[in-house]
Amino acid sequence: MTRSRRMQPVARLAESRQLDAVRRMGERQQSLDEQLRRLDELNAYRDEYARRFEDGTQSMVGLNVRDYRLFLSRLNIAIEQQVVEVERARAALEESRGAWRESRVHRDAVHKAIDRFQVEERHQAERNEQSENDEHGRRRKPDEL
């Protein structure tokens, strides 16, 4: 069995790992998108609530104002926590992007090695054929020429 054929399982494994890395990177991108969407929703909700608070403060009694401010404070805490989740999702995406790059480089290196082996094998086959032709030519009788 030739070296290029022996490398085929390695190439398939490298290809599979690269595809897995692409899939994981896509999943992490979706997760980041989801976390960003949630952050946008929380910010929009807080902004709307704050706007309503500003518009209605004259007609509110003390207890309602305190509850409103407490609720806005909790929304701000939720937003801060969501910002942390967004950063985690970004870090996970960058990590998966690095793993994808590594898997792609490995896959490309394996394919280059296989290509190089195939070129060497073709050259060797050509040399063998030329050697056989030369040997055949030497064996022929002079009257056959």
C-alpha positions as CSV (number, residue, x, y, z in Angstrom):
1,M,0.0,0.0,0.0
2,T,1.3,3.4,-0.9
3,R,2.0,6.2,1.6
4,S,-0.7,8.3,0.0
5,R,-3.3,5.5,0.5
6,R,-2.1,4.9,4.1
7,M,-2.7,8.6,4.8
8,Q,-6.3,8.6,3.6
9,P,-7.8,7.6,7.0
10,V,-5.7,10.5,8.6
11,A,-7.1,12.8,5.9
12,R,-10.7,11.7,6.7
13,L,-10.2,12.2,10.4
14,A,-8.7,15.7,9.8
15,E,-11.6,16.5,7.6
16,S,-14.1,15.3,10.2
17,R,-12.4,17.3,13.0
18,Q,-12.4,20.4,10.8
19,L,-16.1,20.0,10.1
20,D,-16.8,19.4,13.8
21,A,-14.9,22.6,14.6
22,V,-17.0,24.5,12.0
23,R,-20.2,23.2,13.6
24,R,-19.1,24.2,17.1
25,M,-18.1,27.6,15.9
26,G,-21.5,28.0,14.3
27,E,-23.2,27.0,17.5
28,R,-21.1,29.4,19.5
29,Q,-22.0,32.2,17.0
30,Q,-25.7,31.4,17.5
31,S,-25.2,31.5,21.3
32,L,-23.5,34.9,21.0
33,D,-26.3,36.2,18.8
34,E,-28.9,34.9,21.3
35,Q,-27.1,36.6,24.2
36,L,-26.8,39.9,22.3
37,R,-30.5,39.7,21.5
38,R,-31.4,39.2,25.2
39,L,-29.1,42.1,26.1
40,D,-30.9,44.3,23.5
41,E,-34.3,43.3,24.9
42,L,-33.3,44.1,28.5
43,N,-31.9,47.5,27.4
44,A,-35.0,48.3,25.5
45,Y,-37.2,47.2,28.3
46,R,-35.2,49.3,30.8
47,D,-35.2,52.3,28.6
48,E,-39.0,52.0,28.1
49,Y,-39.5,51.6,31.8
50,A,-37.3,54.5,32.6
51,R,-39.1,56.7,30.1
52,R,-42.4,55.8,31.7
53,F,-41.0,56.6,35.1
54,E,-39.8,60.0,34.0
55,D,-43.2,60.7,32.4
56,G,-45.2,59.6,35.4
57,T,-43.2,60.7,38.5
58,Q,-45.4,63.7,39.2
59,S,-48.5,61.6,39.8
60,M,-46.8,58.8,41.7
61,V,-46.8,58.4,45.5
62,G,-43.7,57.7,47.4
63,L,-44.2,53.9,47.6
64,N,-44.7,53.6,43.9
65,V,-41.6,55.6,43.1
66,R,-39.5,53.4,45.4
67,D,-40.9,50.2,43.8
68,Y,-40.2,51.7,40.4
69,R,-36.6,52.6,41.3
70,L,-36.1,49.2,42.8
71,F,-37.4,47.5,39.7
72,L,-35.1,49.6,37.5
73,S,-32.2,48.8,39.8
74,R,-33.0,45.1,39.3
75,L,-33.2,45.6,35.6
76,N,-29.8,47.2,35.6
77,I,-28.4,44.3,37.6
78,A,-29.9,41.9,35.0
79,I,-28.3,43.9,32.3
80,E,-24.9,43.8,33.9
81,Q,-25.3,40.0,34.3
82,Q,-26.3,39.7,30.7
83,V,-23.2,41.8,29.6
84,V,-21.1,39.1,31.4
85,E,-22.9,36.4,29.5
86,V,-22.3,38.2,26.2
87,E,-18.6,38.4,27.0
88,R,-18.5,34.7,27.9
89,A,-20.2,33.9,24.6
90,R,-17.7,36.1,22.8
91,A,-14.8,34.3,24.5
92,A,-16.3,30.9,23.6
93,L,-16.7,32.0,20.0
94,E,-13.1,33.2,19.8
95,E,-11.9,29.9,21.4
96,S,-13.9,27.9,18.9
97,R,-12.6,30.1,16.0
98,G,-9.0,29.3,17.1
99,A,-9.8,25.6,17.3
100,W,-11.3,25.8,13.8
101,R,-8.2,27.5,12.4
102,E,-6.0,24.9,14.0
103,S,-8.1,22.1,12.5
104,R,-8.1,23.7,9.1
105,V,-4.3,24.1,9.1
106,H,-3.9,20.5,10.2
107,R,-6.3,19.3,7.4
108,D,-4.5,21.4,4.8
109,A,-1.1,20.0,6.0
110,V,-2.4,16.4,5.7
111,H,-3.7,17.1,2.2
112,K,-0.4,18.7,1.1
113,A,1.5,15.7,2.4
114,I,-0.8,13.3,0.5
115,D,-0.4,15.4,-2.6
116,R,3.4,15.3,-2.2
117,F,3.3,11.5,-1.7
118,Q,1.2,11.1,-4.8
119,V,3.7,13.2,-6.9
120,E,6.6,11.1,-5.5
121,E,4.7,7.9,-6.3
122,R,4.0,9.0,-9.9
123,H,7.7,9.9,-10.3
124,Q,8.7,6.5,-8.9
125,A,6.3,4.7,-11.2
126,E,7.7,6.7,-14.2
127,R,11.3,5.8,-13.2
128,N,10.2,2.1,-12.8
129,E,8.6,2.1,-16.2
130,Q,11.6,3.7,-17.8
131,S,13.9,1.2,-16.1
132,E,11.7,-1.6,-17.4
133,N,11.8,-0.2,-20.9
134,D,15.6,0.2,-20.8
135,E,15.9,-3.4,-19.5
136,H,13.6,-4.7,-22.2
137,G,15.6,-2.8,-24.8
138,R,18.9,-4.4,-23.6
139,R,17.4,-7.9,-23.7
140,R,16.2,-7.6,-27.3
141,K,18.4,-9.4,-29.8
142,P,20.3,-7.4,-32.3
143,D,18.4,-8.8,-35.3
144,E,15.1,-7.5,-33.7
145,L,16.2,-4.0,-34.0
